[in-house]
Amino acid sequence: MTIKLYMDHHVPRAITEGLRLRGVDVLTAEEDKAKRFSDSELLDRASELGRVLFTQDDDLIAEAAERQRAGQTFGGVIYAHQLRVPIGVCVHDLEIIAQAGEPEDLKSGVQYLPI
């Protein structure tokens, strides 16, 4: 089983499209009608759908860390700094994670890019 990704509304379309061209299962918050959801709601929604949330939003990392401290289960978060990690690196690394990983690998965890 591969990892399905859920893209935060801060993620550039080029990353989403690059992943789709490589056969990665991606759903955006906008496509899911969740564009205006709070960070907490986005993380809940991704988890509910069995997807790992990809974000470039520092506040979402804080939400994930708070859940880890509280022992709450969530689907996982992958984070890349929007100014320090180029789009091509994001696409490359997310493709590897999605195609080689299992959902359990990221459950209630945070993965930072680049890998």
Contacts in CASP RR format, 6 or more apart in sequence:
PFRMAT RR
TARGET T0000
AUTHOR 0000-0000-0000
METHOD contacts of the structure
MODEL  1
MTIKLYMDHHVPRAITEGLRLRGVDVLTAEEDKAKRFSDSELLDRASELG
RVLFTQDDDLIAEAAERQRAGQTFGGVIYAHQLRVPIGVCVHDLEIIAQA
GEPEDLKSGVQYLPI
1 102 0 8 1.000
1 103 0 8 1.000
2 24 0 8 1.000
2 25 0 8 1.000
2 98 0 8 1.000
2 99 0 8 1.000
2 101 0 8 1.000
3 51 0 8 1.000
3 52 0 8 1.000
3 97 0 8 1.000
3 98 0 8 1.000
3 99 0 8 1.000
3 101 0 8 1.000
3 102 0 8 1.000
3 103 0 8 1.000
3 105 0 8 1.000
3 106 0 8 1.000
4 25 0 8 1.000
4 26 0 8 1.000
4 27 0 8 1.000
4 49 0 8 1.000
4 50 0 8 1.000
4 51 0 8 1.000
4 52 0 8 1.000
4 98 0 8 1.000
4 103 0 8 1.000
5 19 0 8 1.000
5 24 0 8 1.000
5 25 0 8 1.000
5 26 0 8 1.000
5 27 0 8 1.000
5 51 0 8 1.000
5 52 0 8 1.000
5 53 0 8 1.000
5 54 0 8 1.000
5 78 0 8 1.000
5 94 0 8 1.000
5 98 0 8 1.000
6 26 0 8 1.000
6 27 0 8 1.000
6 28 0 8 1.000
6 29 0 8 1.000
6 32 0 8 1.000
6 42 0 8 1.000
6 45 0 8 1.000
6 46 0 8 1.000
6 49 0 8 1.000
6 51 0 8 1.000
6 52 0 8 1.000
6 53 0 8 1.000
6 54 0 8 1.000
7 15 0 8 1.000
7 16 0 8 1.000
7 26 0 8 1.000
7 27 0 8 1.000
7 28 0 8 1.000
7 29 0 8 1.000
7 54 0 8 1.000
8 29 0 8 1.000
8 42 0 8 1.000
8 53 0 8 1.000
8 54 0 8 1.000
8 55 0 8 1.000
8 56 0 8 1.000
8 57 0 8 1.000
8 60 0 8 1.000
9 28 0 8 1.000
9 29 0 8 1.000
9 30 0 8 1.000
9 34 0 8 1.000
9 35 0 8 1.000
9 42 0 8 1.000
10 55 0 8 1.000
10 56 0 8 1.000
10 57 0 8 1.000
10 82 0 8 1.000
11 28 0 8 1.000
11 54 0 8 1.000
11 55 0 8 1.000
11 56 0 8 1.000
12 87 0 8 1.000
14 87 0 8 1.000
14 91 0 8 1.000
15 54 0 8 1.000
15 87 0 8 1.000
15 88 0 8 1.000
15 90 0 8 1.000
15 91 0 8 1.000
15 94 0 8 1.000
16 26 0 8 1.000
16 28 0 8 1.000
18 91 0 8 1.000
19 26 0 8 1.000
19 91 0 8 1.000
19 94 0 8 1.000
19 95 0 8 1.000
19 98 0 8 1.000
20 26 0 8 1.000
22 91 0 8 1.000
22 95 0 8 1.000
24 94 0 8 1.000
24 95 0 8 1.000
24 98 0 8 1.000
24 99 0 8 1.000
25 98 0 8 1.000
27 49 0 8 1.000
27 51 0 8 1.000
29 35 0 8 1.000
29 37 0 8 1.000
29 42 0 8 1.000
29 45 0 8 1.000
32 45 0 8 1.000
32 49 0 8 1.000
34 41 0 8 1.000
34 42 0 8 1.000
34 45 0 8 1.000
37 45 0 8 1.000
39 57 0 8 1.000
39 59 0 8 1.000
39 60 0 8 1.000
39 62 0 8 1.000
39 63 0 8 1.000
40 63 0 8 1.000
42 53 0 8 1.000
42 55 0 8 1.000
42 60 0 8 1.000
43 53 0 8 1.000
43 60 0 8 1.000
43 63 0 8 1.000
43 64 0 8 1.000
43 67 0 8 1.000
43 74 0 8 1.000
43 75 0 8 1.000
43 76 0 8 1.000
43 77 0 8 1.000
44 74 0 8 1.000
46 52 0 8 1.000
46 53 0 8 1.000
46 74 0 8 1.000
46 75 0 8 1.000
46 76 0 8 1.000
47 53 0 8 1.000
47 73 0 8 1.000
47 74 0 8 1.000
47 75 0 8 1.000
47 76 0 8 1.000
50 75 0 8 1.000
50 103 0 8 1.000
51 75 0 8 1.000
52 75 0 8 1.000
52 76 0 8 1.000
52 77 0 8 1.000
52 78 0 8 1.000
52 103 0 8 1.000
52 106 0 8 1.000
53 60 0 8 1.000
53 75 0 8 1.000
53 76 0 8 1.000
53 77 0 8 1.000
53 78 0 8 1.000
54 77 0 8 1.000
54 78 0 8 1.000
54 79 0 8 1.000
54 80 0 8 1.000
54 94 0 8 1.000
55 61 0 8 1.000
55 77 0 8 1.000
55 78 0 8 1.000
55 79 0 8 1.000
56 79 0 8 1.000
56 80 0 8 1.000
56 81 0 8 1.000
56 82 0 8 1.000
60 77 0 8 1.000
60 79 0 8 1.000
61 77 0 8 1.000
61 79 0 8 1.000
61 110 0 8 1.000
64 74 0 8 1.000
64 76 0 8 1.000
64 77 0 8 1.000
64 109 0 8 1.000
64 110 0 8 1.000
65 110 0 8 1.000
67 74 0 8 1.000
67 108 0 8 1.000
68 108 0 8 1.000
68 109 0 8 1.000
68 110 0 8 1.000
71 108 0 8 1.000
72 108 0 8 1.000
73 107 0 8 1.000
73 108 0 8 1.000
74 107 0 8 1.000
74 108 0 8 1.000
74 109 0 8 1.000
75 103 0 8 1.000
75 106 0 8 1.000
75 107 0 8 1.000
75 108 0 8 1.000
75 109 0 8 1.000
76 106 0 8 1.000
76 107 0 8 1.000
76 108 0 8 1.000
76 109 0 8 1.000
76 110 0 8 1.000
76 111 0 8 1.000
77 106 0 8 1.000
77 109 0 8 1.000
77 110 0 8 1.000
77 111 0 8 1.000
78 94 0 8 1.000
78 97 0 8 1.000
78 106 0 8 1.000
78 110 0 8 1.000
78 111 0 8 1.000
78 112 0 8 1.000
78 113 0 8 1.000
79 110 0 8 1.000
79 111 0 8 1.000
79 112 0 8 1.000
79 113 0 8 1.000
80 89 0 8 1.000
80 90 0 8 1.000
80 93 0 8 1.000
80 112 0 8 1.000
80 113 0 8 1.000
80 114 0 8 1.000
85 113 0 8 1.000
85 114 0 8 1.000
89 113 0 8 1.000
89 114 0 8 1.000
90 113 0 8 1.000
93 113 0 8 1.000
93 114 0 8 1.000
93 115 0 8 1.000
94 113 0 8 1.000
96 115 0 8 1.000
97 106 0 8 1.000
97 111 0 8 1.000
97 115 0 8 1.000
END
